[in-house]
């Protein structure tokens, strides 16, 4: 049997996990808002129309921050339409997804929903079809307690206390020709700089996320990052990254190797940020906000046909990927990769949260339920808080159709000193062979380590899915391990997600 090993030493620290790496994303797209988080008249709806069954699942995931209201939607978003008396709110055409936005649900409602969900708001401003003054008006409305027009307007709308939003996105995917108000790099860099500078004049406690490239396939990547950062470096704190993966080739082994590409993506963006830092002789470090990531490919063809054939619907079924077992394993691999870069990846948003390429699905007249990808995200969010330890894995490698020297085991360890716990997250991405995995935790004391929990997700059917009727894919508790003198040994099945928690 193939073998893999790692040494978990509490002195070899990488970085503290920023809890916002377990963030998510709600866009006015499909059924994410309407019939997702908000559905007045549903049996599970509360007094504000928020679905309580969805809120329970969001709280279970312990999502600390949610990006809103887009996504591509934000580039033609008139925020003023989404506040005030609902009967006076304007209906608008959403150019991004060719639907009608009723604005029945807006910034006021989302701020209240986030409080119920236990999450902060990560607000995106429209830098596509609007500009600096609109961002300032929005900021005043949301955050200021002054006797001025937009702060008073919020009070007139019934919200006496400011929303206190601290993290702001400077637009969305502004390098993309598909974007309403698409910009070239220097143009966007100047706009982002001037918008952030002006907003800091109003509230200097804010943090700003600048649009990076929409993906590694863009012809302007990574030159876009260099040019925009040279314009906005002094005013922004994060560069955004977006990446979705899919198994269009129906090749599980190559699909699970795609985090090799993710590693290169992260490395390139980090190097570009540090190059600009060096050129500017700056002491400031720009970190990363991976504020769109997931598997996305199951529904793409049907979505494109629907938007072309039936435009201008209200909250149609769009981007409703039904995730299978191998998708869950890939999501786990992406989470491991983010944790291995915890020194620079400070924010990440699983796109999205409900119904739209999401871990949570709802039935219009029925329950909410967990997709397969719900579980690795849940485990990481619940147990992956603390200090990431630097503990390389020794293991075998294999080749796939498009990747070479793919490690059999991908793993990371997180030490929660406050609660005296260490958690190892590991994926065996070898699709044909089990691997004997050992972890040496003797740095915590050979007689002071015990296994608190061992969770495994494995399935012989890579295409197994969950639905409202039940869960085919879910974790199980395992006792299939041995702990001897602070060294754990277990066997990880092919294509499996593994979580091993220790009390230390």
N, C-alpha and C positions, 0 to 999 in steps of 0.2 A: 504494500500500500504506500502511496505517496505520503510524504511527511511535510509539515510546516511548523515553524516555531517562532516565538517572539519572547523577548525579555521586557517585562513591564517594571521599569525602575522609576520610583517616585521622584528621583532627583533630576531625571531627564525630561524637563518640562518644555513644552512648545509655546502654548498660549492659553489664556483663560477663554472659555467659550463665551461669546456674546450671545445672550439668549435670543437676540433678534435673528439669529441664523435659522430659527425655527418659525419664521414669519410665513405669511401667506398673502393672498391676493384676491380681491373681489373687483371685477370689472362689470360695467353695465353691458353685458354680453350674454345672449341666450337667456337661460334660466338661472344665472348666478344670483341675481338680485330678486327678480320677480319669480315666485314659485320656488325660490331657493332659500335665501335667508328671510324673505318677506312674502307673506301670503295671507292677507286678511281673509277671514272666513274659513280658513283651514281649521280642522279640529284641534291642531296643536298650536294655533296662533295665540299669542298673548294679547294684552290690551292695545299694544302698538302695532300688531300685525306681524310681529317677528315669530318665526316658527321655533317653538321651544325645543322640539326634537332635534333640530339642527344646532341650536345653541348648546344643547347638552353634548353633542358630538364634537363641536368646536372647543368647548371647555375641556373635554377629554383629551384632545390633542394639545391643549395648553399653548395655543398660538399667542405669542406676545405682541405681535404687530401685524397689521393688515394694510397692504397697499391699495389705494382707492383714488379715483374711480376708473382708472385705466393705466396701462394698456392703450391700444390704438384709439379707443373711445375718447380719451382725454384731449386729443388734438383738435376736436371740434366741440368741446364741452363748454357751455355757457353756465358757469356755476350759479349765477343769479337765478336761473330758471329752477334750480333744485332746492330753493329755500322759500320760506314764507307759506301763506295759506295754500293748500294743495289745489283748491279750485281755481286759483289764479296762475298756477304754474303753466308754462308754455310747453306744448309738445314740440319735439324737434326731430328732424331726420338725423339718424346716426350714420354718417358716411362710411365709417370703418366697417361696420357689419351689416349695412343696408337694412336697418330696422328702424322702427319708430320708438323714440324714447319719450315716455309719458311724463317723466320727472316726478311721478308720485312719490318716489323714494329718492332722497338726495342727501346732501351733506348733513343736514340736521338729523335725519333719521340714522344715518350711518354712525355719527358720533355717539348716539345713544345706544345703537346696537353694539358697538365696540365696548362700551362700558359693561354691558350685560355679558359680553363674551370674555371680558377680562383682558382685552387687547388695546394697544395703542393704535392710533391712526398714522399711516404713512401716506401723506397727501401728495398727489401729482398735480402739477399746474399745467395749464394749456400754453405751451410755447410753440404750437403749430400755427393756429389761426388767430392767436391773441398774443399779448405782450406783457411788458413789465408792469404797467399800470393795473392791469387786471389781476396779476399775481399779488400786488400790494393790496388791492381792495379785498381779495379773498383772505389774505393773511389778517387784515384788520378785522374782518367779519369773524374769523375763527378764533383769534388769539388775543385781541386787545380788550382792555377794560377801560378804555378812554371814553370821554364824552365827545365822540366824533361820529360821522355819519354811519359808516358800516358797522361799527361796534354797537351803536344805538339801534341799527336795523336788526341785528341779531337779538337784542333785548326785546324789540317790538314783536319778533317772531316767537318769543316765549323762552329764549335761552339766556338767562341772566348771566350765568357764569361762562367765561371763555372755554373753548375746547382744549386749549393747551397742546396743540399739535407741534411736535418738535422736529420731525424728520420730513423733508420735502424733496420730491423728485422734480427736477428741472425738465419737464416734458417726458416724452416716451419715444424711443427708437427714431430719433430725428434724422438718422442717417438713411432711413428707409424710403425709397421712392414711393412706396405705397402709403406713406404717411401724409395726412392733410397738413400742409405747411412744411413739407420736407425742406431741410436746410443743408447747405454745404458745410464742411467742417468749421472753417473760420467764422462763418456767419453764425452758426449755432454756438460756438465757443464764446463769441462776443455777447450773444443774447443771454446765455446761461450766466456768464460773469456779471453782467449788468443787473440781471434779475436777482441773483443771489446777493449781490452787493447792496441793492436797494432794500431787500427784505431784511438783511442784517441791520440796516439802519433803524428798522422798526423793531426788531427783536434779535439781539446779538447772541441769543442762546440756541438759535436754530442750527440744524445740520442739513447739508444739501447733497443730493445725489445727482451727478451729471450723467447724461446719456452716453454710454459707451456704444460700441458697435452692436448692431442687432444680432450678430452671430459671426462665427469665424468664416463663413462663406461669403461675407460681404467683400467686394473688390477693394474697398477702402480700409479694411482691417489690416494692421493696427494703426495705420497712419491717422485714421480718425481720432483715436485716443491721443496720439501725440499732439496733433494740431489743436484739438479742443482743450486739452489740458494746458498747453502753453498760453491759451487765452484766459482760462478760468481757474488756474491752479490755486491762486490765493483765496478764492471765494468758495470753493467746494471741498467736500470732505470724502466723498466716495465716487467711484466710477461704477456704473451699472454694467452687468453682464447678463445676457439672455441666451439660453440654450435649451432646445428640446431634442429628444432622441426618438427614433422609431425603428421598428424591425420590419421595414418594408420587404426585405429580402427573405424573411422567414428563416433566419439563421440565428438561432439562440446564442451560440458560442460567440459569434461576431458582435451581436447586440450587446452582450455583457462585457465585451472588450471596449466599448465606446467611452468608458471613463478614462482610458488612455488619451483619447482626444480631449476630454475635459481637462486633464492634467496639463496638456500643452496649451490649451486656451488660457487657463489660469496663469501659467508661467509667462506667457507672452504679455498678458495685460499687466502683471506685476512688474515685469522688466520695463515695459513702456512707461509706467508710472514712475519708476525709479530713475529712468533715463531723464525724464523731464525734471524731476527733483534735482538731479545732479547738474543739469544744464542751468537751472535757475539758482543754484547754490542755496537751496532751501533746506531748512531743518524739518519742515512739515512733511508728514507721511500721508499719502492718499491711500485709503483702504478700498475694499471692494464690496459692492452690494449686488449679489447675484439674485436680482429681484424678479426674474422669471426663469423657472426651470421645471422640467417634468418630462414625462413621456407624452408624445402627442403625434399620432398618425392614424389611429383607427378610423376617425370620422372625417378626415380631411376631404376626401373626394365627394362624399354625400353633402357635406357642408357647402362646398363650392357650388354644387348643382342647385341646392336649395336657395342660396342667396341670389343666384342668377335667375332662377325660375320663379321664385316667390319673394321678391323684395318687399320691404316696408311692412313686415309683420311686427307684432308686439311680443317680445320675449319668446321667440321661437326656440325649438330644440336645436341648438348649435354647439359644436365642439364637445359633444357628450361621449367621449371615449369611454368604453367599458373595459376596464383594465384587467389583465390576466395575471397569472402567477409570475411569469418572467418579467413583466413590467414592474412588479413589486420588488423583485431582486435588483433590477436596474436602479430603482429609486433608492434602495438601500446602499448600493454602490456609490451613488452620487452624494448621499449624505456622509458616507465615510470620507469621500474626497474633500468635501467642504471642511470637515473636522480636521483633516490632515493639513489644511491651510488656515487654521483658526487664527493664525497671527495676522492674516490679511483679509480673510472673508469674515466680515463682521455682521452683515445683513444678508439674508437669503429669503426669497418668497416663493414657496411652492405655488405654481400657477396651474389652476386656481383652487379655491377652497370648496365651493359647492356647485355641483352639476356640470360646470364647464371645466373639462380636463381636471377633474377634482377627486379628492379622496372620499368626499361625502356626496351621495346622490339622494334625490328626493323623488317620490311619486307625487304627482299633482294632487291626487285625492287620497294618498296613502302615506306610508311611513318614510322616514329617512333611513339610509343604510350605508354601511361601510364598504368601500371598494377595497380591492386587494392592496393597493398602495397605502391605505390608511395605516397599516400596521408597522411597517418600518419607520414611517414618519412619527407615529405615536411613540415607539420605543426610543428613538433618538431624542425626541423632544422631552420625554419623561426622564430618561436616564443619562442623556448626553450633556449634562451641565456640570461644569467644574473646569479642571485643568486638563487639556489634552497633553498626553505624554508622548514623547518621541520614542517610538519602539518599532523599528523596521522589522518586517517579517521575512524570514528565510523560508523559501518554498520553491517548488518547481514552476516551470513556465510552459506555455503551449502557444501554438500559432493558430490564427483563425484566417478567414478568407481575406480580411483587409488589415489585420493587425499581427505583429510579431512579438514574441517574448511576453506574452500576456501572463501575468502572475496568476497562479491557481487561487491563492488566498489574498483577499484584500481585507485589511483589518486596522482598527484604531482603538486605543484605550483612553478612557476619560476618568480622571481621579477627582471625586467629590470629597475633599478633605473634611468639609463641615459635617457631612453625614457619615464619614468613614466608609465610603464605597468606591469601588473601581468597577467600571463596566467596559467589557470588550465587545465591540461590534465586529462581526466578521461575515464575509461572503465567500463561499467556495464557488467560484465561477467556472470551474471545470465541469462541463456538462456530462461527463461520462465516468469520472472516477471520484470515489470518496478520498478524503485526505485526513490523515491523523494529525491533529493540531495540538500543540503544547504551548502553554504560557507559563513563564517563570515569574512568580510574584514574590520571590524571597526577599526583595528589598523592603517589603512591608513586615517582615518577620515570618519565618517559616511556620511557626506555630500560631500565628495570628490571622491567618487567612482562611475564610470559609466561603463556600458557594451559597449565595443568598437565593439565586434564581437562575435557571437556564431555560431560555426560550428558543424554539426552533420553528422556522417555516420552511417546509419542503413539500414537493409535490412531483409526482411522475408525469403529470400533465401540464406542460408549459402554458397551455392555453386555458387552464381552469379559471373561471370567473366567479365573482359573487353577484348576488342580485337581491331584490327586496324579499324574496322568499327564504333566503338563507345564505350561509357562507361556506363555500367550498374551500376557500383559502383563508386560513387563520393560524395564528401561532399556537403551538402546544408546549406545555411544560415538559422538560426532559430531565431525566436522572442519569443519562448516559454519559457520565464523565467520571474521572478519577482525580482526586486531589491528594497528593503525597508530598509532604514537606514543603508546601508552598508552590508546588508545580502542578498545574492542571493539565490533564490529557483528555481529549475527546475526539470523536470521529465526526467530521462534517460531511454530510451527504452531498452528492453532486448538485450543483445549482441550488444552494440553500442559504437562507438568511439566519444568522445565529447571534443571540444576545446572551452573554454570560456575565452575571452580576456577582460581585464578591463583597463581603464585609471584611474590612481590613482594620 
